[in-house]
């Protein structure tokens, strides 16, 4: 099973930003497309989000994953 993340996990990955900021980031045209949209919201592959963070927010990138 893939490691999936939603908005709450992305908030943490981006340094505990606000829900509004996560919404802005995830709706940006260069952010990865979600794998699926559920009633609870969009879901992304963790690896896609980590790759985006390494490319666009390297100050927040963690070592060893992705």
Secondary structure, 3 states (H helix, E strand, C coil): CCCEECHHHHHHHCCCCCHHHHHHHHCCCCCCCCCEEECCEEEEEHHHHHHHHHHHCHHHCCCCCC
